[in-house]
Amino acid sequence: MPDAPAAPEQQHLHADAVDLLAGLRRRDPRLLLAERDVRRLAPGVSAWLERGVSPEMVARSLSADLPDQIRRPASVLAYRLAELIPPYLPPVPEAPERPDMKPPDPMQNCDGCDRGHRAPKPGRCSFCPPADADADADSGTDAETEPDADTEAEPDTEAEPGTRVVRGPRWPGGRRPLLKGR
């Protein structure tokens, strides 16, 4: 005798729905269901699973915060399956492509003051004088022989005779700007 075709309700069942309902008694012994109740509740569990809810979350939703006395566990589960069903998730919008956006420069440490700054390649930050100014100062081949009007030559009592004192850039008001976080 050929097998009878499955009932229309059973054709739409998710593969894990029956196993999930039968295994609920492992979480709570009060959720012992008859075979007939499992077949009746399986389409409701399948609807949850088709909406993207994981089997673990379905089992947790069905077995959490149960009343102390349960006369008909199948009725409690049927109510929860019908009333607590989550909505379908909306499709995830695709991120718009931005061809004009380039990634930021990588973080570098300044060769002069060891501050962090963003630059395409290692070097000095914008607060430090250029590296060639230090090289000129070290070698003593400065093109200028007399001080500028902006940089007044102040006698330095700590410097040894014959050495040149190199100072950083002049800031408006004579004070270096404070950086946040320092």
DOKE-975981 format. One record per residue: residue number from 1; residue in three letters; chain; x, y, z of N, C-alpha, C in turn. Coordinates in steps of 0.2 Angstrom, whole numbers, m for minus. Example, Ala and Ser with C-alpha at 12.3 -4.5 7.8 and 13.67 -1.06 7.14 Angstrom:
{1,"Ala","A",{66,m28,39},{62,m22,39},{66,m16,39}};
{2,"Ser","A",{64,m11,35},{68,m5,36},{64,0,39}};
***
This chain:
{1,"Met","A",{4,m6,0},{0,0,0},{5,6,0}};
{2,"Pro","A",{4,11,m5},{8,17,m5},{7,21,1}};
{3,"Asp","A",{12,25,3},{11,30,8},{6,35,6}};
{4,"Ala","A",{2,37,11},{m2,43,10},{2,49,10}};
{5,"Pro","A",{0,54,5},{3,60,5},{2,64,12}};
{6,"Ala","A",{8,68,14},{8,71,20},{2,77,20}};
{7,"Ala","A",{0,78,26},{m5,83,26},{m2,90,24}};
{8,"Pro","A",{m6,94,21},{m4,101,19},{0,105,25}};
{9,"Glu","A",{m2,104,31},{1,107,37},{8,104,38}};
{10,"Gln","A",{9,98,37},{16,95,38},{20,96,32}};
{11,"Gln","A",{18,98,26},{22,99,21},{26,106,22}};
{12,"His","A",{23,111,26},{27,117,27},{31,117,33}};
{13,"Leu","A",{31,112,36},{35,111,43},{42,112,42}};
{14,"His","A",{45,116,46},{53,117,46},{55,110,49}};
{15,"Ala","A",{61,108,47},{64,102,49},{65,101,57}};
{16,"Asp","A",{67,107,60},{68,107,67},{62,108,72}};
{17,"Ala","A",{56,109,69},{51,111,73},{48,106,78}};
{18,"Val","A",{48,100,75},{45,94,79},{51,92,84}};
{19,"Asp","A",{57,92,83},{62,91,87},{63,96,93}};
{20,"Leu","A",{61,102,91},{62,107,96},{56,107,101}};
{21,"Leu","A",{50,105,99},{44,104,103},{45,98,108}};
{22,"Ala","A",{48,93,105},{49,87,109},{54,87,114}};
{23,"Gly","A",{59,92,113},{64,93,117},{63,98,122}};
{24,"Leu","A",{57,101,122},{56,106,128},{56,103,135}};
{25,"Arg","A",{54,97,135},{54,94,142},{61,93,145}};
{26,"Arg","A",{66,94,141},{73,94,144},{74,100,148}};
{27,"Arg","A",{71,106,145},{72,112,148},{67,113,154}};
{28,"Asp","A",{61,110,154},{57,110,160},{52,104,159}};
{29,"Pro","A",{53,100,164},{49,94,164},{41,95,164}};
{30,"Arg","A",{39,101,165},{32,102,165},{29,102,158}};
{31,"Leu","A",{34,103,153},{32,104,146},{32,97,142}};
{32,"Leu","A",{30,92,145},{29,86,142},{23,86,138}};
{33,"Leu","A",{24,85,131},{18,86,126},{17,79,123}};
{34,"Ala","A",{11,78,122},{8,72,118},{10,73,111}};
{35,"Glu","A",{11,67,107},{12,67,100},{7,71,96}};
{36,"Arg","A",{1,71,98},{m4,75,95},{m3,82,96}};
{37,"Asp","A",{m1,84,102},{1,91,103},{7,94,99}};
{38,"Val","A",{12,90,99},{18,91,95},{16,93,87}};
{39,"Arg","A",{12,88,85},{10,89,78},{5,95,77}};
{40,"Arg","A",{1,97,82},{m3,103,81},{1,109,82}};
{41,"Leu","A",{6,109,86},{10,115,87},{16,116,83}};
{42,"Ala","A",{18,111,79},{24,112,74},{23,117,69}};
{43,"Pro","A",{17,118,66},{17,124,61},{18,131,64}};
{44,"Gly","A",{16,132,71},{18,138,74},{25,139,75}};
{45,"Val","A",{29,134,77},{36,134,78},{39,135,71}};
{46,"Ser","A",{37,132,66},{40,133,59},{39,140,57}};
{47,"Ala","A",{33,143,59},{33,150,57},{38,155,60}};
{48,"Trp","A",{39,153,66},{45,157,70},{51,156,66}};
{49,"Leu","A",{53,149,65},{59,148,62},{60,151,55}};
{50,"Glu","A",{55,151,51},{55,154,45},{56,162,45}};
{51,"Arg","A",{55,165,51},{56,172,51},{63,174,54}};
{52,"Gly","A",{67,169,54},{74,170,56},{76,169,63}};
{53,"Val","A",{71,167,67},{73,166,74},{76,159,75}};
{54,"Ser","A",{81,159,79},{85,153,80},{81,148,84}};
{55,"Pro","A",{83,141,83},{79,137,88},{80,138,95}};
{56,"Glu","A",{86,140,97},{87,141,104},{83,147,107}};
{57,"Met","A",{82,152,103},{78,158,105},{71,156,105}};
{58,"Val","A",{68,152,101},{61,149,101},{60,145,107}};
{59,"Ala","A",{65,141,109},{64,137,115},{65,141,121}};
{60,"Arg","A",{69,146,121},{69,150,127},{63,154,128}};
{61,"Ser","A",{60,157,122},{54,161,122},{48,156,125}};
{62,"Leu","A",{48,150,123},{42,146,125},{43,143,132}};
{63,"Ser","A",{49,143,135},{50,140,141},{51,145,147}};
{64,"Ala","A",{52,151,145},{54,156,150},{48,158,154}};
{65,"Asp","A",{49,160,160},{43,163,164},{37,159,164}};
{66,"Leu","A",{37,153,165},{31,149,165},{27,150,172}};
{67,"Pro","A",{21,149,172},{17,149,178},{19,143,182}};
{68,"Asp","A",{18,144,189},{20,138,194},{16,132,192}};
{69,"Gln","A",{9,133,191},{5,127,190},{3,127,183}};
{70,"Ile","A",{4,122,179},{2,121,172},{m2,115,171}};
{71,"Arg","A",{m8,116,169},{m13,111,168},{m12,108,161}};
{72,"Arg","A",{m12,113,156},{m11,111,149},{m6,114,146}};
{73,"Pro","A",{0,111,146},{6,114,143},{5,116,136}};
{74,"Ala","A",{2,112,132},{1,113,125},{m3,120,124}};
{75,"Ser","A",{m8,121,128},{m12,127,128},{m7,133,129}};
{76,"Val","A",{m3,133,134},{1,138,135},{6,140,130}};
{77,"Leu","A",{9,134,127},{13,135,121},{10,137,115}};
{78,"Ala","A",{4,135,114},{0,138,108},{m1,145,108}};
{79,"Tyr","A",{m3,147,115},{m4,155,116},{2,158,114}};
{80,"Arg","A",{8,156,117},{14,160,116},{16,160,109}};
{81,"Leu","A",{15,154,105},{17,154,98},{13,159,94}};
{82,"Ala","A",{7,160,96},{2,164,92},{3,171,94}};
{83,"Glu","A",{4,173,100},{4,180,102},{11,183,102}};
{84,"Leu","A",{16,179,103},{23,182,104},{27,181,97}};
{85,"Ile","A",{24,179,92},{28,178,86},{31,185,83}};
{86,"Pro","A",{37,185,82},{41,191,80},{39,193,73}};
{87,"Pro","A",{40,199,71},{39,201,64},{44,199,60}};
{88,"Tyr","A",{43,199,53},{48,197,48},{54,203,49}};
{89,"Leu","A",{60,201,48},{65,206,48},{65,209,41}};
{90,"Pro","A",{66,216,41},{66,219,35},{73,218,32}};
{91,"Pro","A",{73,218,25},{79,217,22},{85,222,24}};
{92,"Val","A",{91,220,24},{96,224,26},{98,229,20}};
{93,"Pro","A",{98,235,21},{99,240,15},{107,239,14}};
{94,"Glu","A",{108,239,7},{115,239,5},{118,246,6}};
{95,"Ala","A",{124,245,8},{128,252,9},{129,255,2}};
{96,"Pro","A",{128,261,2},{130,264,m5},{137,265,m6}};
{97,"Glu","A",{139,264,m12},{146,264,m14},{148,271,m14}};
{98,"Arg","A",{154,272,m12},{157,279,m12},{163,279,m15}};
{99,"Pro","A",{164,280,m21},{170,279,m25},{175,285,m23}};
{100,"Asp","A",{172,291,m21},{176,297,m20},{179,297,m13}};
{101,"Met","A",{177,292,m9},{180,292,m2},{186,288,m1}};
{102,"Lys","A",{191,291,1},{198,287,2},{199,286,9}};
{103,"Pro","A",{202,281,11},{203,280,18},{208,285,21}};
{104,"Pro","A",{207,286,27},{212,291,31},{219,288,31}};
{105,"Asp","A",{224,293,31},{231,292,31},{232,288,38}};
{106,"Pro","A",{237,283,38},{239,279,44},{242,284,49}};
{107,"Met","A",{241,281,55},{244,285,61},{252,284,61}};
{108,"Gln","A",{255,289,62},{263,289,62},{265,293,68}};
{109,"Asn","A",{271,291,70},{274,295,76},{279,300,73}};
{110,"Cys","A",{278,306,75},{283,312,73},{290,310,75}};
{111,"Asp","A",{294,311,70},{301,310,71},{305,315,76}};
{112,"Gly","A",{301,321,76},{304,326,80},{302,326,88}};
{113,"Cys","A",{295,326,89},{293,326,95},{289,320,98}};
{114,"Asp","A",{289,315,93},{286,308,95},{278,309,96}};
{115,"Arg","A",{275,314,94},{267,314,94},{264,310,89}};
{116,"Gly","A",{258,307,90},{255,304,85},{251,309,80}};
{117,"His","A",{252,307,74},{248,311,69},{247,307,63}};
{118,"Arg","A",{242,309,58},{240,305,52},{244,308,46}};
{119,"Ala","A",{248,304,43},{252,306,37},{253,300,32}};
{120,"Pro","A",{253,301,26},{254,296,21},{261,292,22}};
{121,"Lys","A",{266,295,25},{272,292,26},{275,295,32}};
{122,"Pro","A",{280,291,35},{283,294,42},{287,300,40}};
{123,"Gly","A",{287,304,46},{290,311,45},{289,315,51}};
{124,"Arg","A",{289,321,50},{287,326,56},{280,328,55}};
{125,"Cys","A",{278,330,61},{271,333,62},{271,340,60}};
{126,"Ser","A",{265,343,60},{265,350,58},{267,355,63}};
{127,"Phe","A",{268,353,69},{271,357,74},{278,358,74}};
{128,"Cys","A",{282,353,72},{289,353,72},{292,356,66}};
{129,"Pro","A",{298,359,66},{301,362,61},{303,356,56}};
{130,"Pro","A",{304,358,49},{306,353,44},{312,350,46}};
{131,"Ala","A",{313,344,44},{319,340,46},{325,343,43}};
{132,"Asp","A",{325,346,37},{331,350,34},{333,356,38}};
{133,"Ala","A",{329,359,42},{331,364,47},{335,362,52}};
{134,"Asp","A",{334,356,55},{338,353,60},{345,351,57}};
{135,"Ala","A",{345,348,51},{351,346,47},{355,352,46}};
{136,"Asp","A",{352,358,44},{356,364,43},{359,366,50}};
{137,"Ala","A",{355,366,55},{357,368,62},{363,364,65}};
{138,"Asp","A",{362,357,63},{368,353,66},{374,354,62}};
{139,"Ser","A",{374,355,55},{380,355,51},{383,362,52}};
{140,"Gly","A",{379,367,54},{381,374,55},{382,378,48}};
{141,"Thr","A",{378,375,43},{378,379,36},{372,382,35}};
{142,"Asp","A",{370,387,40},{364,391,39},{365,396,35}};
{143,"Ala","A",{360,397,30},{361,403,25},{361,410,28}};
{144,"Glu","A",{357,410,34},{357,417,37},{363,418,42}};
{145,"Thr","A",{365,423,42},{371,425,46},{369,429,52}};
{146,"Glu","A",{363,433,50},{361,438,56},{354,436,57}};
{147,"Pro","A",{352,437,63},{345,435,65},{340,439,62}};
{148,"Asp","A",{334,436,61},{328,440,59},{325,445,64}};
{149,"Ala","A",{321,449,62},{318,454,66},{313,450,71}};
{150,"Asp","A",{310,444,68},{305,441,72},{309,437,78}};
{151,"Thr","A",{315,434,76},{318,430,81},{324,434,84}};
{152,"Glu","A",{322,437,89},{327,441,93},{333,436,96}};
{153,"Ala","A",{339,438,95},{344,434,98},{344,435,106}};
{154,"Glu","A",{342,430,110},{342,431,117},{348,428,120}};
{155,"Pro","A",{352,431,124},{357,427,127},{355,421,131}};
{156,"Asp","A",{358,416,130},{356,410,134},{362,408,138}};
{157,"Thr","A",{361,408,144},{366,407,149},{368,400,150}};
{158,"Glu","A",{363,396,148},{365,388,149},{369,386,143}};
{159,"Ala","A",{368,389,137},{372,386,131},{379,387,132}};
{160,"Glu","A",{383,383,130},{390,383,130},{393,388,124}};
{161,"Pro","A",{398,392,125},{400,396,120},{402,392,113}};
{162,"Gly","A",{400,395,108},{401,392,101},{396,387,99}};
{163,"Thr","A",{391,386,103},{385,382,101},{379,386,99}};
{164,"Arg","A",{375,384,95},{369,388,93},{363,385,96}};
{165,"Val","A",{359,389,98},{352,386,101},{347,386,96}};
{166,"Val","A",{344,381,95},{339,380,90},{332,380,93}};
{167,"Arg","A",{327,385,91},{321,385,94},{316,383,89}};
{168,"Gly","A",{310,381,92},{304,379,87},{301,385,85}};
{169,"Pro","A",{296,384,81},{292,389,78},{289,394,83}};
{170,"Arg","A",{288,400,81},{285,405,85},{277,404,84}};
{171,"Trp","A",{274,405,90},{267,404,90},{263,411,91}};
{172,"Pro","A",{258,412,89},{254,419,90},{253,419,98}};
{173,"Gly","A",{255,425,100},{255,426,108},{260,423,112}};
{174,"Gly","A",{265,420,108},{271,417,111},{269,410,115}};
{175,"Arg","A",{263,408,114},{262,401,118},{260,396,113}};
{176,"Arg","A",{262,390,114},{261,384,110},{253,382,111}};
{177,"Pro","A",{249,381,106},{243,379,107},{242,372,111}};
{178,"Leu","A",{237,371,116},{236,365,119},{232,360,115}};
{179,"Leu","A",{235,354,115},{231,349,111},{226,345,116}};
{180,"Lys","A",{221,343,113},{216,340,118},{219,333,120}};
{181,"Gly","A",{218,331,126},{220,325,128},{227,325,131}};
{182,"Arg","A",{230,330,131},{237,331,133},{237,334,140}};
***
